[in-house]
Amino acid sequence: MATMASTATAAASLRLAFPLLSAPASSSSYSNTLRFPLRRRSSCRPLAVAAFKKLSEASPVPIPQEPTQPLLVDEDALPPKAGVYGVYDAAGELQFVGISRNVRASVEGHRRKVPANLCASVKVAVSDEEAPDRSALNNAWKSWMEEHIAATGKAPPGNVAGNHTWVGAPQRPPDLRLTPGRHVQLTVPLEQLIDRLVKENRVVAFIKGSRSAPQCGFSQRVVGILEAHAADFVTVDVLDEEHNHGLRETLKAYSSWPTFPQVFVGGELVGGCDIISSMAERGELAALLIQK
Ligand SMILES: *[C@@H]1O[C@H](CO)[C@@H](O)[C@H](O)[C@H]1NC(C)=O
């Protein structure tokens, strides 16, 4: 295909949101991101999409605009089956390509969540099989994305990572706690618990507030930077008096650093928000996170 090279270039410059198979968009554990392009296969081995229609072969199905009403679309046109689907806005622009174990339920979820003009019609391609293989569904999604990128030079806006209109914000893991609670008498000094924690977890951020709701701008920035680096990191809330009582004072002494947040990598203090920010800007943080 003559457009293959430009497809790869356009795709390479984007970070795409990869919709994981799951319940409708209202579910919060819905999204993940994936770097495109996927490894190119030799041209004689096409992606395994035989069971699914191509994007250009599927016919658009209009979606009723009133989200409070039941979804009045013929089940044959929008079946409750596993497949790939594309959502079009009122101007006929493809906004999002998703995969689902139940495309009807997913489209219903979008219809209730996004502005009506963004979800004016859908194209779907479902599998003939009752429970198609996950990789067959993933390949169908990839093929639809590639077809669209080849035709327009860009990904649908809803599939660009960071756009939470279509898929929810990434689910954040809970913060680590140093103790089960204040009612429990500690048998080891807090300093030892800190030491163990920063040595057992490669990247640790001691922050003010929780990971999902940081209580200060510096902590928020540090969480954002680590997430942007796709770092596998844990957080500890230094304001959690119930589970981390005494942590602030003990940590300041442990690290000889007077403020929070504090980021540790490989058991060693790297720094606070300013240091992490400037390392990120200079590209040093990525190197550090990979290296250690
Ligand atoms: C997110 O997606 C919506 C709908 O597809 C689009 O209108 C909007 O421009 C996108 N936002 C960004 C920041 O890409």
The ligand as an SDF file (V2000), in Angstrom:
LIG
                    3D

 14 14  0  0  0  0  0  0  0  0999 V2000
  -10.7720   15.3060   22.9690 C   0  0  0  0  0  0  0  0  0  0  0  0
  -11.7720   14.6680   22.2300 O   0  0  0  0  0  0  0  0  0  0  0  0
  -12.8020   15.5380   21.8070 C   0  0  0  0  0  0  0  0  0  0  0  0
  -13.8830   14.7200   21.1850 C   0  0  0  0  0  0  0  0  0  0  0  0
  -13.4430   13.7710   20.3030 O   0  0  0  0  0  0  0  0  0  0  0  0
  -12.2510   16.5930   20.8810 C   0  0  0  0  0  0  0  0  0  0  0  0
  -13.2930   17.4430   20.4550 O   0  0  0  0  0  0  0  0  0  0  0  0
  -11.1930   17.3790   21.6190 C   0  0  0  0  0  0  0  0  0  0  0  0
  -10.5890   18.2800   20.7470 O   0  0  0  0  0  0  0  0  0  0  0  0
  -10.1460   16.4290   22.1820 C   0  0  0  0  0  0  0  0  0  0  0  0
   -9.2600   17.1870   23.0540 N   0  0  0  0  0  0  0  0  0  0  0  0
   -7.9500   17.1710   22.9130 C   0  0  0  0  0  0  0  0  0  0  0  0
   -7.1840   17.9650   23.9200 C   0  0  0  0  0  0  0  0  0  0  0  0
   -7.3890   16.5430   22.0450 O   0  0  0  0  0  0  0  0  0  0  0  0
  1  2  1  0
  1 10  1  0
  2  3  1  0
  3  4  1  0
  3  6  1  0
  4  5  1  0
  6  7  1  0
  6  8  1  0
  8  9  1  0
  8 10  1  0
 10 11  1  0
 11 12  1  0
 12 13  1  0
 12 14  2  0
M  END
$$$$
